[in-house]
Structures are given as C-alpha cells and as structure tokens.
Amino acid sequence: MDIKVLKTEEDYNQALKRLEVIFHAHVDSNEGDEAELLSVLIEKYEDEHYPIEAPDPIEAIKFRMEQIGMTKNELAQVIGYKSRVSEIFSRKRKLTLKMIRNLHDKLKIPYESLIANY
C-alpha cells in the first residue's frame, strides 16, 4: 500500500484506477483499508479541484416538483398564492423566508438549494 496525498491530476487518475481495482475488497483487509483511504483522498481532491455549485433555487423547486409529480397549483398551496408561483418562476419575485421553510418542510428540498445564489 503506497498511499500519498493527491497533488496532481496524474496522482488523482492513478488513485482512481487503483480504487477501481480494489473497490470490492473486504472491509477488514489491507486492500479494504487502502480503498477507504483512497476514497477519502479522492473526495478531498475532487472537492478542491471539481467543486459542485449548489443548484439554482428555482431549478431545484422545478426538479423536485417533477420528481414527485407536483403541479403548479399544488405548489401554490405550499408557498401561498398561484400568482406567486408564476412570479417566482419568472424570477420577478424572490422566495421569502416563510416560502423557503415551507418548501423545505413539505417538499424536503435542502435549505442550501433554496438559498443558493440569493
């Protein structure tokens, strides 16, 4: 087991290749320990070099609505008035704190997604 900090793209690619080989190793084995360490190092490298930005709040709402088959009329019951839905989707009105709380509580949309880029 020759594990080192991933500093370059080449180090990263080698770690990915090695992890692919030992991915299904038994947990309490040397290869299992190596796979766990490589996973941590790979995740750290990806967080630093390939950050994933939070989605746009409106797109997060639309995505969740699609997932659960919700209509705009049903969304209006969550955030208030039907006209508010149109205003929010056309970006003429921002989400209020109350709307954000309701969307989080009733649709289980993470707060981080609802307040991103606001």
N, CA and C of each residue as an Amber inpcrd file, in Angstrom:
protein
   354
   0.8570000  -1.1710000   0.0000000   0.0000000   0.0000000   0.0000000
   0.9030000   1.2340000   0.0000000   0.9050000   1.9330000  -1.1220000
   1.7200000   3.1470000  -1.2770000   0.7690000   4.3230000  -1.4980000
   0.2690000   4.8790000  -0.3930000  -0.7120000   5.9530000  -0.4920000
  -0.0390000   7.2750000  -0.1700000  -0.3740000   8.2840000  -0.9840000
   0.1920000   9.6130000  -0.7750000  -0.8710000  10.6560000  -1.0810000
  -0.6300000  11.8680000  -0.6510000  -1.5480000  12.9750000  -0.9070000
  -1.6320000  13.1890000  -2.4140000  -2.8480000  13.4230000  -2.9070000
  -3.0500000  13.6420000  -4.3410000  -2.8110000  15.1210000  -4.6490000
  -1.7280000  15.3920000  -5.3640000  -1.3630000  16.7760000  -5.6550000
  -1.5490000  17.1390000  -7.1180000  -1.5240000  16.1480000  -7.9860000
  -1.6240000  16.4180000  -9.4220000  -2.7590000  15.6080000 -10.0280000
  -3.1000000  15.9770000 -11.2390000  -4.1330000  15.2410000 -11.9720000
  -3.6860000  13.7980000 -12.2010000  -2.3960000  13.6140000 -12.4260000
  -1.8580000  12.2590000 -12.6180000  -2.0140000  11.4280000 -11.3490000
  -1.7080000  12.0270000 -10.1800000  -1.9090000  11.3270000  -8.9050000
  -3.3810000  10.9250000  -8.7520000  -4.2500000  11.8510000  -9.0890000
  -5.6980000  11.6280000  -8.9890000  -6.1250000  10.4680000  -9.8890000
  -5.6950000  10.4850000 -11.1430000  -6.0650000   9.4210000 -12.0860000
  -5.5290000   8.0630000 -11.6520000  -4.3110000   8.0230000 -11.1220000
  -3.7450000   6.7690000 -10.6330000  -4.5530000   6.2390000  -9.4440000
  -4.9530000   7.1470000  -8.5640000  -5.7550000   6.7380000  -7.4070000
  -7.1010000   6.1730000  -7.8540000  -7.7150000   6.8030000  -8.8420000
  -8.9960000   6.2990000  -9.3710000  -8.8330000   4.9040000  -9.9640000
  -7.7600000   4.7050000 -10.7230000  -7.5140000   3.3960000 -11.3310000
  -7.2970000   2.3280000 -10.2640000  -6.5400000   2.6690000  -9.2350000
  -6.2770000   1.7100000  -8.1640000  -7.5570000   1.3980000  -7.3930000
  -8.3460000   2.4180000  -7.1230000  -9.5990000   2.2060000  -6.3980000
 -10.5420000   1.3070000  -7.1870000 -10.5460000   1.4590000  -8.4860000
 -11.3890000   0.6180000  -9.3270000 -11.0060000  -0.8590000  -9.1740000
  -9.7210000  -1.1230000  -9.0290000  -9.2320000  -2.4970000  -8.9000000
  -9.6130000  -3.0980000  -7.5460000  -9.5260000  -2.2910000  -6.4790000
  -9.7250000  -2.8320000  -5.1170000 -11.0690000  -2.4450000  -4.5080000
 -11.9460000  -1.8890000  -5.2940000 -13.2090000  -1.3460000  -4.7820000
 -14.0160000  -2.3550000  -3.9700000 -14.0550000  -3.5930000  -4.3710000
 -14.8860000  -4.6010000  -3.7040000 -14.1070000  -5.4380000  -2.6900000
 -12.9780000  -4.9280000  -2.2220000 -12.1790000  -5.6560000  -1.2290000
 -12.9460000  -5.7510000   0.0870000 -12.6720000  -6.8010000   0.8520000
 -13.3000000  -6.9770000   2.1580000 -12.9080000  -5.8350000   3.0830000
 -13.8400000  -5.4130000   3.8900000 -13.6470000  -4.2490000   4.7560000
 -12.4520000  -4.4210000   5.6940000 -12.3000000  -5.5480000   6.3110000
 -11.2310000  -5.7510000   7.2880000  -9.9720000  -6.3500000   6.6830000
  -9.6550000  -5.9310000   5.4610000  -8.4350000  -6.4190000   4.8040000
  -7.5260000  -5.2320000   4.4890000  -6.2980000  -5.5270000   4.1240000
  -5.3680000  -4.4570000   3.7460000  -5.8990000  -3.6720000   2.5500000
  -6.4220000  -4.3940000   1.5610000  -6.9790000  -3.7170000   0.3880000
  -8.2380000  -2.9370000   0.7480000  -9.0150000  -3.4100000   1.6880000
 -10.1900000  -2.6860000   2.1510000  -9.8100000  -1.3710000   2.8060000
  -8.7520000  -1.4160000   3.6420000  -8.2440000  -0.1940000   4.2660000
  -7.7080000   0.7700000   3.2120000  -7.0020000   0.2260000   2.2430000
  -6.4610000   1.0500000   1.1620000  -7.5900000   1.7220000   0.3730000
  -8.6340000   0.9770000   0.0950000  -9.7670000   1.5350000  -0.6500000
 -10.4230000   2.6660000   0.1330000 -10.5550000   2.4840000   1.4220000
 -11.1560000   3.5310000   2.2510000 -10.2980000   4.7950000   2.2610000
  -8.9960000   4.6280000   2.4120000  -8.0900000   5.7850000   2.3920000
  -8.0970000   6.4810000   1.0290000  -8.0570000   5.7000000  -0.0340000
  -8.0970000   6.2960000  -1.3710000  -9.3950000   7.0740000  -1.5970000
 -10.4890000   6.5490000  -1.0970000 -11.7740000   7.2400000  -1.2370000
 -11.7470000   8.6070000  -0.5800000 -11.1530000   8.6810000   0.5880000
 -11.0430000   9.9600000   1.3020000 -10.1610000  10.9300000   0.5220000
  -9.0300000  10.4410000   0.0410000  -8.1180000  11.2960000  -0.7190000
  -8.7410000  11.7740000  -2.0300000  -9.4240000  10.8950000  -2.7050000
 -10.0900000  11.2440000  -3.9720000 -11.1830000  12.2830000  -3.7270000
 -11.9640000  12.0730000  -2.6860000 -13.0350000  13.0270000  -2.3680000
 -12.4540000  14.4070000  -2.0560000 -11.3790000  14.4440000  -1.2950000
 -10.7330000  15.7210000  -0.9630000 -10.2230000  16.4080000  -2.2290000
  -9.5880000  15.6690000  -3.1030000  -9.0690000  16.2310000  -4.3530000
 -10.2230000  16.7720000  -5.2100000 -11.2920000  16.0070000  -5.3130000
 -12.4330000  16.4360000  -6.1290000 -13.1080000  17.6730000  -5.5440000
 -13.2220000  17.7370000  -4.2190000 -13.8180000  18.9090000  -3.5820000
 -13.0070000  20.1690000  -3.8820000 -11.7030000  20.0290000  -3.9330000
 -10.8250000  21.1810000  -4.1850000 -10.7360000  21.5420000  -5.6650000
 -10.7320000  20.5520000  -6.5400000 -10.4920000  20.8030000  -7.9640000
 -11.7330000  20.7540000  -8.8450000 -12.7910000  20.1070000  -8.3820000
 -14.0250000  19.9950000  -9.1550000 -15.2440000  20.2970000  -8.2760000
 -15.2940000  21.4930000  -7.7030000 -16.4110000  21.7840000  -6.8010000
 -17.7440000  21.7940000  -7.5510000 -18.7640000  21.3380000  -6.8720000
 -20.1040000  21.3260000  -7.4450000 -20.8890000  22.4480000  -6.7670000
 -21.3200000  23.3900000  -7.5660000 -22.0650000  24.5030000  -7.0140000
 -23.5040000  24.0910000  -6.7500000 -24.0920000  24.7510000  -5.7640000
 -25.4890000  24.4700000  -5.4390000 -26.3730000  24.8480000  -6.6220000
 -27.4430000  24.1130000  -6.8120000 -28.3220000  24.4160000  -7.9450000
 -29.0590000  25.7350000  -7.7290000 -29.5420000  26.2990000  -8.8020000
 -30.3820000  27.4770000  -8.7460000 -31.6550000  27.1070000  -7.9720000
 -32.1220000  27.9590000  -7.0410000 -33.3030000  27.6090000  -6.2460000
 -34.5410000  27.2870000  -7.0860000 -34.7650000  28.0510000  -8.1450000
 -35.9460000  27.8090000  -8.9780000 -35.8350000  26.4570000  -9.6720000
 -34.6530000  26.1500000 -10.1740000 -34.4430000  24.8480000 -10.8170000
 -34.5710000  23.7170000  -9.8120000 -34.1460000  23.9410000  -8.5700000
 -34.2840000  22.9180000  -7.5270000 -35.7660000  22.6330000  -7.2550000
 -36.5650000  23.6890000  -7.2250000 -38.0050000  23.5200000  -6.9980000
 -38.6330000  22.7630000  -8.1690000 -38.3110000  23.1740000  -9.3900000
 -38.8670000  22.5080000 -10.5710000 -38.4700000  21.0300000 -10.6100000
 -37.2160000  20.7510000 -10.2640000 -36.7310000  19.3720000 -10.2620000
 -37.5070000  18.5320000  -9.2500000 -37.6880000  19.0840000  -8.0460000
 -38.4100000  18.3440000  -7.0110000 -39.8690000  18.1300000  -7.4120000
 -40.4720000  19.1570000  -8.0080000 -41.8610000  19.0210000  -8.4720000
 -41.9740000  17.8810000  -9.4890000 -41.0110000  17.8280000 -10.3940000
 -41.0140000  16.7710000 -11.4120000 -40.8480000  15.4000000 -10.7590000
 -39.9670000  15.3200000  -9.7600000 -39.7290000  14.0470000  -9.0810000
 -40.9920000  13.4830000  -8.4460000 -41.7740000  14.3770000  -7.8410000
 -42.9420000  13.8920000  -7.0970000 -44.2510000  14.0830000  -7.8570000
 -44.1620000  14.5800000  -9.1010000 -45.3580000  14.7540000  -9.9160000
 -46.2750000  15.8660000  -9.4210000 -45.6920000  16.9280000  -8.9210000
 -46.4650000  18.0440000  -8.3640000 -46.7980000  19.0620000  -9.4470000
 -48.0020000  19.6020000  -9.3880000 -48.4190000  20.6400000 -10.3280000
 -48.1530000  22.0240000  -9.7290000 -48.2510000  23.0440000 -10.5700000
 -48.0890000  24.4140000 -10.0870000 -49.1980000  24.7840000  -9.1070000
 -50.3830000  24.2630000  -9.3350000 -51.4900000  24.5140000  -8.4000000
 -51.1870000  23.9270000  -7.0250000 -50.6110000  22.7410000  -7.0010000
 -50.2350000  22.1300000  -5.7170000 -49.1030000  22.8960000  -5.0510000
 -48.1850000  23.4050000  -5.8590000 -47.0910000  24.2110000  -5.3080000
 -47.6370000  25.4910000  -4.6910000 -48.6710000  26.0600000  -5.3020000
 -49.2790000  27.2800000  -4.7760000 -49.7890000  27.0620000  -3.3460000
 -50.2440000  25.8690000  -3.0510000 -50.7120000  25.5610000  -1.6930000
 -49.5610000  25.5560000  -0.6930000 -48.3460000  25.2900000  -1.1890000
 -47.1730000  25.2490000  -0.3240000 -46.6180000  26.6540000  -0.0800000
 -46.5710000  27.4720000  -1.1360000 -45.9220000  28.7760000  -0.9900000
 -46.8830000  29.9540000  -0.8800000 -48.1650000  29.7240000  -1.0640000
 -49.1090000  30.8250000  -0.9340000 -50.0590000  30.8820000  -2.1040000
 -49.9720000  31.9290000  -2.8670000 -50.9140000  32.1620000  -3.9650000
 -50.3960000  31.6120000  -5.2810000 -51.3390000  31.3060000  -6.1780000
 -50.9850000  30.8120000  -7.5070000 -50.1810000  31.8580000  -8.2760000
 -50.5180000  33.1190000  -8.1080000 -49.7780000  34.1830000  -8.7990000
 -48.3330000  34.2490000  -8.3230000 -48.0870000  33.8640000  -7.0780000
 -46.7110000  33.8610000  -6.5460000 -45.8460000  32.8450000  -7.2900000
 -46.4410000  31.7040000  -7.6090000 -45.7010000  30.6650000  -8.3300000
 -45.2160000  31.2170000  -9.6640000 -46.0920000  31.8630000 -10.3890000
 -45.7150000  32.4340000 -11.6880000 -44.6420000  33.5030000 -11.5190000
 -44.8020000  34.3580000 -10.5180000 -43.8290000  35.4270000 -10.2830000
 -42.4630000  34.8590000  -9.9110000 -42.4580000  33.8170000  -9.1000000
 -41.1920000  33.2000000  -8.6860000 -40.5420000  32.4950000  -9.8670000
 -41.3210000  31.7350000 -10.6290000 -40.7610000  31.0200000 -11.7750000
 -40.2670000  31.9700000 -12.8600000 -40.8680000  33.1410000 -12.9770000
 -40.3960000  34.1250000 -13.9630000 -39.3270000  35.0410000 -13.3620000
 -38.9730000  34.7640000 -12.0980000 -37.9140000  35.4870000 -11.3730000
 -38.2550000  36.9570000 -11.1410000 -39.5370000  37.2500000 -11.0520000
 -39.9790000  38.6100000 -10.7280000 -40.0950000  38.8050000  -9.2190000
 -40.1500000  37.7090000  -8.4970000 -40.2660000  37.7530000  -7.0410000
 -39.3000000  36.7270000  -6.4480000 -38.6630000  37.1000000  -5.3600000
 -37.7620000  36.1730000  -4.6700000 -38.5350000  35.3620000  -3.6370000
 -37.9750000  34.2450000  -3.2750000 -38.5810000  33.4260000  -2.2280000
 -38.4650000  34.1490000  -0.8910000 -39.5190000  34.0970000  -0.1060000
 -39.4690000  34.6660000   1.2410000 -38.9780000  33.5870000   2.1970000
 -38.6300000  33.9980000   3.3950000 -38.1850000  33.0440000   4.4000000
 -39.2840000  32.0210000   4.6950000 -40.5200000  32.4710000   4.7570000
 -41.6400000  31.5640000   5.0070000 -41.7770000  30.5480000   3.8750000
 -41.6350000  31.0070000   2.6250000 -41.7160000  30.0940000   1.4830000
 -40.5920000  29.0640000   1.5440000 -39.3950000  29.5230000   1.8600000
 -38.2430000  28.6230000   1.9460000 -38.4870000  27.5550000   3.0030000
 -38.9870000  27.9690000   4.1470000 -39.2840000  26.9980000   5.2120000
 -40.3410000  25.9900000   4.7680000 -41.4000000  26.4730000   4.1320000
 -42.4530000  25.5640000   3.6650000 -41.9340000  24.5940000   2.6040000
 -41.1320000  25.0990000   1.6760000 -40.5680000  24.2270000   0.6340000
 -39.6740000  23.1640000   1.2450000 -38.9150000  23.5550000   2.2510000
 -38.0370000  22.5970000   2.9200000 -38.8630000  21.5610000   3.6950000
 -39.8210000  22.0480000   4.4740000 -40.6130000  21.1480000   5.3230000
 -41.5220000  20.2240000   4.5240000 -42.1810000  20.7590000   3.5070000
 -43.2000000  19.9840000   2.7910000 -42.6680000  19.2320000   1.5810000
 -41.6330000  19.7840000   0.9290000 -41.0910000  19.1070000  -0.2630000
 -39.7210000  18.4870000   0.0000000 -39.1880000  18.7190000   1.1800000
 -37.8770000  18.1610000   1.5750000 -36.7380000  18.6440000   0.6630000
 -36.8330000  19.8940000   0.2120000 -35.7450000  20.4970000  -0.5660000
 -34.7520000  21.0620000   0.4370000 -33.4760000  20.7350000   0.3270000
 -32.4910000  21.2430000   1.2930000 -32.4420000  22.7700000   1.3080000
 -32.2650000  23.3200000   2.4930000 -32.1500000  24.7770000   2.6210000
 -31.0530000  25.3290000   1.7220000 -29.9390000  24.6030000   1.6290000
 -28.8050000  25.0640000   0.8380000 -29.1930000  25.3020000  -0.6160000
 -30.0740000  24.4680000  -1.1180000 -30.5190000  24.6060000  -2.5050000
 -31.4710000  25.7830000  -2.6800000 -32.2200000  26.0950000  -1.6490000
 -33.2130000  27.1600000  -1.7430000 -32.6310000  28.5570000  -1.5440000
 -31.4890000  28.6310000  -0.8680000 -30.9080000  29.9540000  -0.6280000
 -29.6740000  30.2310000  -1.4870000 -29.2790000  29.2670000  -2.2690000
 -28.1020000  29.4450000  -3.1210000 -28.3450000  30.5710000  -4.1250000
 -27.3290000  31.3590000  -4.3750000 -27.3680000  32.4490000  -5.3500000
 -28.4410000  33.4780000  -5.0390000 -28.8190000  33.5970000  -3.7950000
 -29.8410000  34.5770000  -3.4210000 -29.1910000  35.7620000  -2.7700000
